[in-house]
Amino acid sequence: MEGVVGFGETHLIPLLDEGLGNNAYLVDLGDGRALAVDVSVDLRAVRAAAERRGLVIGYAAETHLHADFVSGARRLAATDGATVLASAAGRRRFEHVALADEDEMDLGGLTLRALATPGHTDEHLSFLLLDGARPLGVFSGGSLIVGAAARTDLSAPPGVDPGRTRSLARAQYQSIRRLAVLPDEVAVWPTHGAGSFCSAPPGSDRVSTIGAEKRHNPLLRATGPDAFADRLIASLGGFPPYFLRLAEVNRAGPAVLSADPRPARLGGTEVKGAQAGGAVLVDVRPLADFAAGHIPGSLSIALRPQFATWLGWLTDPGIPWIVVRDPDQDVEDAWWQAMKIGHPAPLGETTIKAWDGPLATLPLLRPGEITGRAVLDVRQDGEYVAGHLPGAVHIELGDLPTGPIESGSWAVMCGHGERAATAASLLTRSGHRDVAVLVGGPDDWAEATGRSLVEGR
């Protein structure tokens, strides 16, 4: 998704990654070159935006060592000749211009000033874009974001070093207050937004201004670093396991991909052999197609913007996987989503028509048809607390592989049905036999039954 915000002689183009809840940015520098900020290794969107405007990407800036995606900066340097701009404190092990606090980079008419804003990560920089002495906007990464500030617990496994999480939260307090002294009209261009597991509240606004954040961001009204830390840490939820390894991948410099994906097409015999050898079949077809008939033992993860997150959360990167798709689905998209989170490429791809064995089915239930079944709600904690079915058992989808589920007759639900299908396929893979999926979400159930949802835990 792309929108254009004009300023001066140049343009800023936000590039939304809906699945990760992030924005990357392309800045037209007005001389045929562009600056890219916080782009992932999947460069398709940023390159398309640059090509439409006849731009060459001359610079790639990184606000921090990303934990939620593999950076595309090194790839832009290798394939497009871009100069990488990043924090000296990040100690990246590939060629880049290492910037410290208050260092400036002349972009040819515009200037990029580095501002040390630790908190989300310890080496975090924000980049203030200036036209002469006039600040236009700040690329705030995971520091000041719309209505919040990004999480501070990604430097160690959860629970291992809570003291570090708190010390970074206190640093985050100082960092967002540093940005808040910029003029009110200065634009705020964060990387993380609604839908990001790096922590952002729900909402449709992806960009903001300093003045708007001073008026509306509750974290800027915290009375001190400890009160701020208490509030920020209390808001933190779970995150996928690859968050704990990608920062080091990005510090070392991701391998430069030399070619576009071409997964091998596999027949039924080859799929059976791979499955017998331990490969996981990831069925990326829509819910209805998976329910109507799928290869036994398949894991359902629909190919939608959130595919990468659930692939990385629920499958082991050390275990080969095979894409099962409809003929009209783009296997290249599944490949790029996997690459974006540092997951290995699929062993191959296949279709149901190529399968010559029996198929399994998954019952689908309408909201009024779940009587007599226990309800398993696999949404995130915040969604569950906002409103759930009476008596529903709650286990977040990401925790399901390690959460023991009693045998019985289950109706699995989420907000629409896709995550529920993933959960149901996990349950059947672990031996459960009486599992169905509720099509729709809690609001659909309330409307169909005339009953009220329960708030809280």
C-alpha positions in Angstrom: 0.0 0.0 0.0 1.4 3.4 -0.9 0.5 7.0 -0.3 2.5 10.2 -1.2 3.1 13.1 1.2 4.7 16.1 -0.5 7.2 18.5 1.1 9.4 21.1 -0.6 11.2 19.8 -3.7 10.8 16.2 -2.7 8.3 13.5 -1.8 8.0 10.9 0.9 6.4 7.6 0.0 5.3 5.4 2.9 5.3 1.7 2.0 3.1 -0.4 4.3 3.9 -4.0 5.1 0.5 -5.0 6.3 1.5 -8.3 7.6 4.3 -7.0 9.8 2.5 -3.8 10.7 5.5 -1.7 9.5 6.2 1.2 7.2 9.3 1.5 5.1 9.9 4.8 3.4 11.2 6.1 0.0 12.2 9.7 -0.2 12.6 11.4 -3.6 15.6 13.5 -3.2 14.8 15.6 -6.3 17.9 14.8 -8.3 17.0 11.3 -9.6 18.1 9.6 -6.4 16.1 8.3 -3.5 16.6 7.5 0.2 15.1 4.2 1.5 14.5 3.9 5.2 14.0 0.6 7.1 13.3 -1.6 4.0 13.1 -5.4 4.3 14.9 -7.9 2.1 11.8 -8.2 0.0 12.5 -5.1 -2.1 9.6 -5.6 -4.6 7.5 -2.6 -3.2 10.3 -0.1 -2.8 11.8 -0.9 -6.2 8.4 -0.6 -7.9 7.9 2.8 -6.2 11.3 3.9 -7.3 10.9 2.7 -10.9 7.5 4.5 -11.3 9.3 7.7 -10.5 12.5 7.0 -12.4 14.6 7.0 -9.2 17.8 5.3 -8.3 18.1 4.3 -4.7 21.2 6.0 -3.5 20.9 5.6 0.3 19.5 3.0 2.6 19.1 4.1 6.2 18.5 1.8 9.2 17.0 3.2 12.4 17.9 0.0 14.4 18.9 -3.6 14.2 15.5 -5.0 13.3 14.2 -8.0 15.1 11.0 -8.6 13.1 12.4 -8.7 9.6 15.6 -9.3 7.6 16.9 -5.9 6.5 17.2 -5.1 2.8 19.9 -2.4 3.2 22.8 -4.7 2.4 21.0 -6.1 -0.6 20.4 -2.5 -1.9 24.1 -1.8 -1.4 25.1 -4.9 -3.4 22.5 -4.7 -6.2 21.8 -0.9 -6.5 25.0 0.6 -5.2 23.2 2.3 -2.3 25.2 3.7 0.6 24.0 2.2 3.9 23.6 4.6 6.8 23.3 3.1 10.3 24.3 3.5 13.9 28.0 3.1 14.8 26.9 1.6 18.1 25.2 -1.3 16.1 28.7 -2.7 15.1 27.4 -4.0 11.8 29.9 -6.3 10.1 29.4 -5.1 6.6 30.2 -1.8 4.8 28.2 1.1 5.9 28.5 4.8 7.0 28.6 4.5 10.8 26.8 7.4 12.4 26.9 8.7 16.0 24.6 11.1 17.8 24.2 14.5 15.9 26.2 13.2 12.9 24.8 14.5 9.6 24.7 13.2 6.1 24.4 15.5 3.1 21.9 14.0 0.7 22.3 16.7 -2.0 20.0 19.5 -0.8 18.5 17.7 2.1 20.3 16.7 5.3 19.8 13.6 7.5 20.8 14.1 11.1 21.2 11.1 13.4 19.7 11.3 16.9 20.5 8.7 19.5 17.2 7.4 20.8 17.9 4.2 22.7 15.1 2.2 24.2 13.5 -0.1 21.6 17.1 -1.3 21.1 20.3 0.0 22.7 21.8 1.3 19.5 18.6 2.9 18.1 18.9 6.1 16.0 16.1 8.4 14.8 16.8 10.3 11.6 15.8 14.0 11.4 15.3 15.1 7.8 16.2 18.8 7.3 15.8 21.2 4.4 18.6 23.6 5.3 17.9 24.5 9.0 14.2 23.6 8.8 13.2 20.1 10.1 10.7 18.4 7.9 10.2 15.1 9.7 11.8 12.5 11.8 12.2 8.8 10.9 11.5 7.5 14.5 11.8 3.8 13.9 10.7 2.1 17.1 11.1 5.2 19.4 8.2 7.6 19.2 5.4 5.9 17.3 1.8 6.8 16.7 0.1 6.8 20.1 2.8 4.7 21.9 6.5 3.7 21.9 7.9 0.4 20.8 8.7 -2.5 23.2 12.0 -2.8 25.0 12.2 -6.5 25.8 13.8 -7.9 22.6 17.4 -8.0 23.7 17.1 -11.2 25.7 14.6 -14.1 25.9 11.4 -13.2 27.9 12.0 -13.4 31.6 15.8 -13.9 31.3 16.8 -10.3 32.1 13.8 -8.2 33.2 16.2 -5.6 34.6 17.5 -4.9 31.1 14.0 -4.6 29.7 13.3 -2.0 32.4 16.5 -0.1 31.9 15.8 0.1 28.2 12.3 1.3 29.0 13.7 4.1 31.1 16.0 5.0 28.2 12.9 4.9 25.9 11.3 7.5 28.1 14.2 9.9 27.7 14.3 9.2 23.9 10.7 10.0 23.1 10.9 13.1 25.3 14.0 14.2 23.3 11.9 13.9 20.1 9.0 15.7 21.6 11.0 19.0 21.9 11.1 19.2 18.1 8.7 21.8 16.6 5.0 20.7 16.6 4.7 20.8 12.8 7.5 18.2 12.3 6.2 15.0 10.9 6.7 11.7 12.7 7.5 8.8 10.4 7.7 5.6 12.5 8.6 2.2 11.3 6.4 0.2 13.7 2.6 0.7 13.6 -0.7 -1.0 14.3 -0.3 -4.7 13.8 3.4 -4.8 14.7 4.4 -7.2 17.4 7.1 -4.6 18.3 4.2 -3.0 20.1 1.7 -0.4 18.8 -1.9 0.3 19.7 -4.7 -0.4 17.2 -5.5 2.4 14.8 -5.4 3.4 11.2 -2.9 6.3 11.5 0.6 5.3 10.3 2.3 8.7 10.5 1.8 11.7 12.8 3.3 15.0 13.9 5.2 16.0 17.0 2.3 18.2 18.0 -0.3 15.4 17.6 1.8 13.1 19.7 2.2 15.7 22.5 -1.6 16.0 22.6 -2.6 12.4 22.2 0.2 10.0 23.1 -0.4 8.8 26.7 3.2 7.7 27.1 4.4 11.3 26.7 2.3 12.2 29.7 4.0 9.7 32.0 5.2 11.5 35.2 8.7 10.0 35.1 10.9 7.1 33.8 9.6 4.6 36.3 5.9 5.3 35.7 6.7 5.2 32.0 8.4 1.8 32.3 5.6 0.4 34.4 3.0 1.4 31.7 5.1 0.3 28.7 6.1 -3.1 30.2 2.5 -3.9 31.3 1.4 -3.5 27.7 3.8 -6.0 26.2 2.4 -9.2 24.7 4.1 -12.2 23.1 6.2 -12.2 20.0 7.5 -14.8 17.5 10.7 -16.7 18.3 12.6 -15.4 15.3 12.6 -11.9 17.0 15.4 -13.3 19.2 17.7 -14.1 16.4 17.2 -11.6 13.5 19.0 -8.7 15.2 22.2 -10.7 15.0 21.4 -11.7 11.4 21.1 -8.0 10.5 24.2 -7.1 12.5 26.3 -9.7 10.5 24.7 -8.7 7.2 22.1 -10.9 5.6 23.3 -13.0 2.7 22.7 -11.2 -0.6 20.1 -13.1 -2.7 21.3 -13.5 -6.2 18.1 -14.8 -7.9 14.4 -14.8 -7.6 12.7 -17.9 -6.1 12.0 -20.9 -8.3 10.7 -23.7 -5.9 10.6 -27.1 -7.5 7.2 -28.5 -8.5 6.8 -31.8 -6.6 4.5 -34.7 -7.4 2.6 -36.9 -5.0 5.3 -39.5 -4.6 7.9 -36.9 -3.9 5.7 -35.2 -1.4 5.1 -38.5 0.4 8.8 -39.2 0.6 9.6 -35.7 1.9 6.8 -35.9 4.5 8.1 -39.3 5.6 11.5 -37.7 6.1 10.1 -35.1 8.4 9.1 -32.2 6.0 6.2 -30.1 7.0 3.4 -29.5 4.5 2.3 -25.9 4.8 -1.1 -25.5 3.1 -1.5 -21.8 2.1 -4.9 -22.2 0.5 -7.9 -20.2 1.8 -9.9 -21.7 4.8 -12.7 -23.1 2.8 -10.4 -24.9 0.4 -8.4 -26.4 3.2 -11.5 -27.5 5.0 -13.0 -29.2 1.9 -9.9 -31.4 1.5 -6.3 -31.3 2.5 -3.3 -33.7 2.7 -3.4 -35.3 6.1 -0.9 -33.8 8.5 -0.8 -30.4 6.7 -0.4 -27.2 8.6 -2.9 -24.6 7.5 -1.4 -21.1 7.2 -3.4 -19.1 4.6 -1.3 -17.0 2.2 -2.3 -13.5 3.3 -0.3 -10.6 4.7 0.2 -12.3 8.1 1.6 -15.5 6.6 5.2 -14.7 7.4 4.5 -14.1 11.1 2.7 -17.4 11.6 5.1 -19.4 9.5 8.0 -18.2 11.7 6.1 -18.5 14.9 4.8 -22.1 14.4 7.4 -23.9 12.3 11.0 -24.8 13.0 13.5 -23.1 10.6 15.6 -26.3 10.8 12.8 -28.5 9.3 12.2 -28.5 5.6 8.8 -27.3 4.4 6.7 -27.7 1.3 4.1 -25.2 0.0 0.6 -26.7 -0.9 -1.2 -24.1 -2.9 -4.1 -23.5 -5.3 -3.0 -23.2 -8.9 -3.8 -19.5 -9.0 -1.8 -18.6 -5.9 1.6 -17.0 -6.2 4.2 -19.3 -4.7 6.8 -16.6 -5.1 4.9 -14.5 -2.5 5.2 -17.4 0.0 8.9 -17.6 -0.7 9.5 -13.9 -0.2 7.5 -13.8 3.0 9.7 -16.6 4.4 12.9 -14.8 3.3 11.6 -11.7 5.0 11.7 -13.3 8.4 14.9 -15.3 7.8 13.1 -18.6 7.2 14.7 -21.0 4.7 13.2 -21.4 1.3 10.6 -24.1 0.8 11.8 -27.5 -0.4 9.3 -27.3 -3.2 5.6 -26.7 -3.9 2.7 -28.8 -4.9 -1.1 -28.7 -5.4 -3.9 -30.9 -4.2 -4.4 -32.2 -7.8 -0.9 -33.6 -7.7 -1.6 -35.6 -4.6 -2.7 -39.2 -5.2 -3.6 -40.2 -1.7 -6.5 -39.7 0.7 -7.6 -36.3 1.8 -8.7 -35.1 5.2 -11.5 -32.6 5.9 -12.2 -30.0 8.6 -15.7 -29.2 9.7 -16.7 -25.5 9.5 -19.4 -24.2 11.9 -21.6 -21.2 11.7 -21.9 -19.0 14.8 -25.2 -20.7 15.9 -23.8 -24.3 15.5 -21.3 -24.6 18.3 -23.6 -25.9 21.0 -22.2 -29.0 22.7 -18.6 -28.1 21.9 -15.9 -26.5 24.1 -14.7 -23.3 22.6 -11.0 -22.6 22.1 -10.2 -18.9 21.4 -6.7 -18.5 19.9 -6.7 -14.7 19.5 -4.1 -12.5 21.1 -4.6 -11.6 24.7 -5.8 -8.0 24.0 -8.4 -9.3 21.6 -9.7 -11.9 24.1 -10.0 -9.4 26.9 -11.9 -7.0 24.7 -14.7 -9.5 24.3 -15.0 -13.3 24.2 -17.6 -16.1 24.3 -18.7 -17.2 27.8 -16.7 -20.1 29.0 -14.2 -20.0 26.2 -10.7 -21.4 26.8 -8.0 -19.0 25.8 -4.6 -20.0 24.4 -2.9 -17.6 22.0 -2.1 -19.3 18.7 1.6 -18.8 19.2 1.5 -20.7 22.5 -0.7 -23.6 21.2 2.2 -25.9 20.3 3.4 -25.9 23.9 0.0 -25.6 25.6 -1.6 -28.9 26.6 -5.2 -29.3 25.3 -7.5 -31.8 26.8 -9.1 -34.3 24.4 -12.7 -33.6 23.6 -15.0 -31.9 21.1 -13.6 -28.5 20.2 -14.8 -25.5 18.3 -11.8 -23.3 17.5 -12.2 -19.6 16.9 -10.4 -16.4 16.2 -11.5 -13.2 14.6 -12.4 -14.5 11.2 -11.3 -18.1 10.8 -7.8 -18.2 9.4 -6.0 -18.4 12.7 -8.6 -20.9 13.9 -7.8 -23.1 10.9 -4.1 -23.0 11.7 -4.9 -23.9 15.3 -7.2 -26.8 14.3 -4.5 -28.2 12.0 -2.1 -28.1 14.9 -4.5 -30.0 17.0 -5.2 -32.6 14.5 -1.5 -33.0 13.8 -1.1 -33.7 17.6 -3.8 -36.4 17.6 -7.1 -34.6 18.3 -9.9 -36.1 16.3 -13.0 -34.0 17.0 -12.0 -30.5 16.0 -14.1 -27.9 14.0 -13.6 -24.2 13.1 -16.0 -21.4 13.8 -16.3 -19.3 10.7 -16.4 -15.7 11.8 -15.5 -14.1 15.2 -17.1 -13.2 18.5 -19.2 -10.4 17.1 -20.7 -12.8 14.6 -21.6 -15.2 17.4 -23.1 -12.4 19.5 -25.2 -11.3 16.5 -26.4 -14.8 15.6 -27.3 -15.8 19.2 -28.4 -12.6 20.7 -26.1 -13.2 23.6 -23.5 -10.8 25.1 -19.7 -11.2 25.0 -17.6 -11.4 28.2 -15.0 -8.7 28.7 -11.8 -9.2 30.7 -10.2 -12.5 31.7 
